[in-house]
Amino acid sequence: MAATPNEARLAVRLRRIAYEAWDGLRNLTTASPARFAVLVFVTLIALFTALFSLPAASATGERIAFADALFTAVSTICVTGLATLNMYSDFSPFGRVVTFIGVNVGALGVLTLASILGLVISKRLGLRAKLIAAGDSNPLRVHGGPVNEGQTVRLGEVGQLLRTVALSTLVIEAGLTVLIYPSLIIGGINPFVALWEAPYYAAMAFTNTGFVPNADGLTPFAQDYYLLTVLMAGVFLGSIGFPVIFTLWRHYWRFRLWSLHAKLTIITTVVLFIAGAGVILLLEYDNPLTFGSMDAWDTTFQAFFLSAMTRSGGFSVINIGDLNGATLIVGSMLMFVGGGSASTAGGIKVTTLAVLALAVFSEAKGRPSVQAFGRRIPSDVQRVALSVVAWGATIVAISTVTISRITDAPIEYVLFDVVSAFATVGLSTGLTAELPEAAKYVMAATMFMGRIGTVTLAAAVAASSRSQLYALPVERPIVG
């Protein structure tokens, strides 16, 4: 039966609307990569909120409250690991599978994920799509500042970087699964159950999330140093960032050929890992609730394990709420720094700290420029580093004050959980599970802003950059 003229005109109009909507979405990927990336993350959070709200995701078969479903979705997609519900007893097997899928999707990184979707929409990896992916390895590309192509990854290598992201995620998680499985069997886990728990632990380690697939978490494995070491290795690989993995894959251990970004990331990560463990050991060795009842070896190992987990891992074999107040502050400082850029870790990133430390050192030495390993770090990188710290500190301060006002909880507990949310770590003093509904929304927003990155957030909400063809007179205010 032939269509009537009205039906034909309606079909043409619908096709035109669909084409215009598709064309608008494709233009968004090129006109504003940062905003498109935020849109992708918001869409994913909305999708997983809907999935967690399904009765099938709940262990009881009843719908989970919206605030808890949203919080869990944000924590999953932002690979944070904080939870307002018990991830084992309150969620069904379907809900745990959704969590497993969500953390792997979130681990790809907001900009890398956006670049892949942009590739699908644009049907080719053009210059702008490459800029999106390169922005995940170097925020300056999104920020719009001048970029030294010697840093991190060149545009021509972005295709290789994307392959490295997907391949390294698959290979590393598969390798971790193989290493973890025997330890679970020895620990008394049913071999068939371990087939699920091993890849779950592997994914949570590499994505730096910290969710656990069983009721008791890591407590039964507190003395299993092999398993805890494997988890630390997975967290380390996830926290150094894909550009560093890309560099190591190309140059192995030929340190001289590493990029400056890789050198600063590895060195700063190792220094903070060792220094953090030392400080935690000094503060907690006589605490009977944590390390005080352990022997010297156990205390030392657990100090290193906790230091590794504060970088963004989120696993814990002790009750974080039992730590001394000073240790909570030190832990907050380590979490605030976080891991490497373009990694599954959060925080302001170790390279940000390294650049600022080098700037302070150069100023103290009276050097005209900031230098490291025979390279000069331009001033625009230093400005972005300062911006990242300022934005991060502002977000943490506002969230801490707001939640402290809502809950009236001890300030060191509130600060620790807020920084854990901002840096997408997942460690908690126990406060998060007891938050009222209003505070859950604040904490979810903190996780979201911490994961998408302060520079990306600023670029997404800022107006288009404008060129300035003139320079204003110079005047030096008094500082310090």
N, C-alpha and C positions, 0 to 999 in steps of 0.2 A: 504494500500500500504506500503510495507516494505521499511525501510530507506536504502539508499545506504551506502556502507562502508565509504565514505567521510563524509556523514551527521552524521553517528554514531560517527566517530572520532571527528567531530566538537562539537557534543553534549557533549561528554566526556570531551573535552578540556574546554568548557564553564562551565561545572559543577565543574571542578577542579579549574578554576579561581575564580568562585564564592565562593567555599569552602575556598580557600586560603585567599581571601579578608575578608570573615567572620571570619576566624581563626585569621587573623592579627588584626582585630578590637577587637576581644575577648582578645587577648594578650595585646593590648594596655590598656585595663581596668585594667589589673593586673600589667603590667610593669611600667606604669606611670599614676597613678590615677589623679594627678594634671593636666598633659597635656591633658588627656582624658576629664577632666572636662572643660578645656578651649575650647577644640574642640567642646564639646556639646553646650557651650554658643555661640560660633561663628556660629555654624550651625543654632541654633535657631534665632539668629539675622539675618542671611541671609534669612531664611524662612520668617520671619515677614517683612523684608524689601521688599521681593517679594510681600507679601500680601498687604502691604500698597501702593505698586506701582501700584496695579490693579486699573483700572478706577472705579470699583465698590466701592472702599474704599474712593473715593473722593466725596464730596458733589456736585461738578460740573460735574462729570462723566469724567473728564479729568485726565490723569496720574499726580500724584504728582511728583515734581522734585526729582531726586535720593537722593540728599543731605538731603532733608526734610524727605523722606521715611526712609533712613538709620538712621537719628537722632531720629525719632519717634520710630523706632524698637529698637534701643539701649536704649532709655529712658523707653520704655515699658518693655522689658525683664530685664533690670537692675533695674526695679521698682523705677525710679528716679522721673518722673513727670515734668521734664523740657520739653518745647515744643517750636518749631520754628513756628508752625502753631496753629491756634485756634482749639482746640480739639473738639469743638462743631460745629462751622460753616463751617470748612474746611473739615470735615470728614462725610461720610454718616453713616447711622445706621450700615451698615456692618463694616465700619472702626472702629466704637466705640465698636462693639462686638469683633472684633479682638484685640482691646486694652484691653478689659476686660479679655479675655482669656490669653493674653500675660502677664499681670501683675500677674495673679495667677500662671502661669507656672514659671515666674521668681522668685516669692516669695518662691518657694520651696528651693531655694538656689542652687548655682552652683554645689556644691559637693554632696548635697543630691540628686539632680536631676540626677547627673552623676552616683551615686550609684544605683539608681533605674534602669537606662538604663543598667548599668553594670550587674545588676541582671538578666534583660531580656536576655542580650547577653550570659552571663555565665550560665544561667538556674539555678543558685543556688547562695546563698549569702555566698561565701567563705571568707576566711580570708582577702584577698586583697580588696574585695568589702566592707567588714565591715570596713576596714581601710579608704576607701573613705568616707563612711558615718560618721565614727567617726571623720574624719578630719574636717567635717563641725562643729562639736561641740568642736573640739580642733585642731587648726592649727598645733600644734606641731607634730601631727600624719603624716601630709603631709610633714612637714618640715624635718622629719626624726630624731628629737631629742628624748632623753629618755623621757618616759611618765610615770607619776604617775597615776596608774589606779584609784586612788581615785578622780581624777579630772573629772568633767563633767560626761561623760557617758562611762561605760565599754564596751568592744567589745561585750560581751554577751548580752548587752542591746540594741545594735544598731537596731535589728529588732523591738523592742518595740519603739525605738525613731522614726523610719520611720513611724510606725503606728500612733504615736503621732503627727507627722508633718502633715500627711494627715487628720487625724481625727480632730485635733485642728483647722486646716485651715477651714474645712467644718463647724464645730460646731460654731466657733467664728464668721465667716462671716454670718452664718445663724442667730445667735443671734443678731448681729449688725443690720442685715436687719430688723428683727422684731421690734427692738427698734427705728430704723430710720423712718420706713414707716409712723407711725402716725404723726410724726413731719412734714413730707413733705405734708401730707394731710392738716394739720392745716395751713401750710404755703401757701396754695393755689395751690399746684400741683395737676393736674388731677389724680384721683385714679389709672387709667390705666397707665399713664406715671410714676407714683410713683412706680409701680410694677417693672419697669426697673431701675429707679434712686436709689431706696433704696439698692438693692444688689450692684449696681455700687459704691455708696458711701461707703458701707461696705467693698467691696474689696479694694478700694483705701485707706481706713483708715488702715485696717489690714496689707496690703502690704506696707504701708508707701509710697504710690506713689503720691497722691494728685491731680490726674486728676479729673475734675468735669464734670458731664453729661449735664449741662445746660449752657445757654449763660452767665448768670450773676454770676455763681459760688455760693459761699457762701454769697455773699453780701446781698441777700434778707433775709438771716438767721442770720445776724450779731447780733441781739438781742435775738436769740433763744438759750438760754444758755443750754437748755436740749440737743438739737441736737449737739451743739459744745462740750458739755461734753461727749456725746456718741462717737463722733469722736476722742476726746482725749483718751478715754478709749481704742478704737480700735487701735490707734497709739501706745499706751503704750504696749498693749498685743503683737503687731507685733514687737516692738522694743526690748523687753527683750530677745527674742531668744527662739527657740524650746527646747534647753536643760533645760532652766529655767522653761518653761511651763511643761516639763517632770518632773522636780523635784517637782514643786508645785502640780502636779497631783498625785505624789506618796506620798508626805509628807504634803500636804496642808500647814497650817501655823505653823507647828512644826519647828521653826527656827533652833533649835539645830541639826536637821537631814538634813538640807539643805547642799548641796555641797558648797565648798568654792567659786566656780564659781558663783553659784546662789546668795550667800550672797553678793559678791562684785558687781554683776550686779544690783541687786535690790537697794542696798544702794547707789551706785554711781549714778544710774539713778535718784533716788528721790532727792539726794543732788543737782545734776545739774539742775533738773527741778525747784526746789525752788530757788536756787541761781540765775539761769538764769532769772527767772521771776522777782526777786528782782532788779537785775541790769537793766533789760529792763524797769521796772517801774520807776526807778530813772532817766534814760536817756531820757525817752519819755513822762513823765507825763505833761510836759509843751510844747510839740510839737503840734501846732495847726493842723498840717496836719495828725496826727495819733491819739494820746490819749488826746491831749490838750483840745478837745471839749467835752470829755466824763466826766461823774461824777466819783466819787471815786470808786464805785463798778464796773462800766464798765471798767475803766482803769485797775483795779486790775485783773479782769477776763481776759481781753484781753492780759495782760502781761503774765499770766500763759498759755493762749492758744498759744501765739506766742512762748513762751519758749518750750512748748511741740512740736510744729511743727518744730522748728529748730533741734530737735533731729532726724528728718528724715521724719516727717509727710507730709510737703509740702502744707498743706491747709493754706489759709490766708483770713482774712476779711478786711485787710487794704492793701494799696499800699506799697509794700516793698520798692520801690524807694523813698518813702517819709520819711523813717526812717533817723535819724541823722547818720552822718558818724561813730560816736563812737558806735552806736547801731549796725550798719552793721558789724563792727569789732567784737563786742561781739557775734553777731549771727554767724559769720564765725567760731569763736572759738567753739561755741556749736555744730555747724554742723560738724566740723572737728572731734570732739570726736565721735559723732554718737550714736548708740545704742549698744545692746548686740551682742555677737558673735553668729553666726548661726541664725541670725534673718533677718527680712526683711529690717532692717535699714542698713545704711552704716557707713562710717567713720572708724577711727582707733579702735573703740569699747571702751566701758566704762571700761571693764576689763583691757585693755591695760593701760589706764590712771590710774586705781586703782593700778596696779602692779608697775608702775613707781613712783606714789606718795608714796607707801609703801616702795619702795627702797630708795627714798630720805629721808623719815622719819627714816628708820633704819640706814642709813649712818649718819644722824645727831645725832642719839642716840648712835652711836658707836657699834651697834649690829653686830655680825659676820654673821648673815643671815637675810633674809627678812621673817617676820612672820605675820600671820593674823589669828585670830580666832583659835588659837592653832594648826596651820598648818604652815609648812615651805615651802616657794615658792622657787623652785630650780633656780639656776643661768641661766639655759637654757631658762626658761620662761622669765626671765628678758631680756636676749639677743634678743629673738624674739620680745618682746615688743618694745625695742629700734629700732629694724630693721623695724617694722611696722611704727613707727613714722617717721623714716628717709625716708623710701620709700614714705610714704604719703606726707610728706612735700616737697620732691623732685618733685613728680608728680604735686602737687598744684603750686609750684614755677615756674616750666617750663611752665605749661599751662597758668598761669597768665601772665607771661612775654610775651609769644607768642601771646595770644589773645589781650593783651594790645597794643602790637606792631601793630597788624593787624587792630584794631578798633580805637585806640587812645581815648578810653572811660576813664572816671574817674577810677582810680586804685581801689578805694573801691568798685565800682560796679563790676568791673572785678573780683576782689578777691572773693566777695560774691558769684557770679554766678559760678565761678570755684569750690569753696569749695562745693557749693550746688550740683554741678555735681559729684565731687569726692565722696562726702558722700551720694550720691543718695537721696538728700532731695527733690528737686523740687521747692523750693522757688526761685524767681527771681526778680531782680530790674527792669526788663523790657528789660535788655540788650540782653538776649538770643534770644528773638523774632526778634531782629534787626541784628543779626550776619550775616556777609557775609559768602559765602560758605566755604572758607578756615577755618574760625573760627568754623564753625559748625562741621567740621571733627575733629578739635582739641578737642572741647567740647565732642563730641561723644566718642573719645578715652579716655578722662578723666573719663567719666561715666563708660566705660567698665572696666578700670583698677581699679576704685574705687569699683565696684561691685564684681568682682571676687576675690578681696582681695589681698593685697600686699604680704602676705606670700605665697598664692597660686600662684600668678604671679611669684614670685621669684623661687618657687619650680618647676614651669612649664618650665622656661627657663634655669634653672641651669642644669649642667651635673649631672649624677648619683653620689650620695654621695660616697666618698671613705674613707675607714677606714685608720687611721694613727696609726701605731704601735710604734711610738716613740714620745718623747716630747722634744721640743727645750728649750734651757736655758732661764731663766726668767730674764727680764730687765724691770724696771718700768719707763715709760716716765713721764714727768711732765704734769699734766693736771690741768685745772682751773686757 
